[in-house]
Amino acid sequence: MKQGPRRSDRAAGALAGSLMLAPAVMALRAPLLAAEAGGLDPWRLETTRAATEGMVAAQLSLARSASVFWLELASGATPSLLNGVALERAFHAALKPAGRRVKRNYKRLKRGK
């Protein structure tokens, strides 16, 4: 399953656009983050959930690449696990949940909730 550069570029652009909101979310959450900094638990639920979503998405992407390894090899193509495409897909898959979460947080915090 070959992914064209246009689709990859669009996905990277959309992801970058979502993550560009991160500084705004941090600024809106600064009072909450300052209040949480005094607590003893360094792993807040939201942080743990975001990290877990990213890790699971990356692992599923790598598992998919591993499952089509022999099909790619038999078709004469360089397997995605060997040419770096699998790692690029896993990287994008890992950041996608974070981008969605940042977007949702920005919208929620902008409304003042």
N, C-alpha and C positions, 0 to 999 in steps of 0.2 A: 504494500500500500504506500505508494509514493505521495508525498505531500509537496505540493508546488510551493515555490518561494512566495508567491502572492498571499496564499492562505497563511503561511508562517509569519510573513511580515505584518499582515492584518492582526493576527492573534497577538503578536508581540506589541504592536501599537495599542491595541485595546487593553492589554495587561498593563502597559506602561501608563496609559491614561488613568486606569483605576488606581494604580499605586502612587500616582502623582498627588492624589488626595490625602495620602498618609500624613504629610506635615500639617494639613488643615485639621485632620482628625486629632492629631497629637495636641495641637493648640487648643482645640475645643475640649479635650479631655484633661488638660493640664491640672485643673483643680482636683479632679477625681484621682489622677495619678499621684498627686502630692499627698492626698489623704491616704491612699493605699500604701505609699512608701513607708509609712510608720508601722504598718502591720508586720507580723512575723512570717506570714506565708508568701514566699516569693513567686509561687506558681498559682496565679489566679485562674479561675475557671476559664475565662475567655482566652487567655494566653495559651493554656494547655489545649483547649479545643482547637484553636487556630493551628497550632503546631502539629497536632494529631491529624487534622484534616489534610494538611500539606504533605505530611509523611505518607499517609495512606494513599493519596492521589499519586505521589511519585512512585510508590511501590507497585501500585496497580498498572501504571504506565510501563514500568520496567518489566513486569510480569507479562504484559501483552507483547512487548517486544521480544521477550524470550520465547513466547509461545509461537511466534511466527518466524523464528530463527531459521529452522530447517526449510520452511517454505520459501523464504527469501533466498537461501543458499541454493536450493534446487532450481529456482527460476533464473539463476545466473546473476542475481543482484548481490551487491555487498550487503550482508546483514546489518541491520540498524544498530545492533549491539556492538559491532566492530568499527563502524565509521562515525560514531558520535551522535547520530540522529536520535538514538534511544535516550541518551542523556539529555539532549536538548528538549525532547518531548517530556521527559520526567521533570526537568526544571520548570517548564511552563505549566505542567500539571500541578506541581507543588505550589506555585505562586498563584494559580487561579483562585483557589478558595480564599487566600489572603486578600486578593484584589476585590472579590465579592464582599468580603467582610468589611473592608475599608470603605467601600462604596456605601454599604448599608449603614455603617456607623456615622459616616459623614452626613447622610440624609437625616438620620435620627437626631444627631447632635445639633445639626443646623436648625431643626425645628425646636430645639430646646428641651428635649426629653432625656 
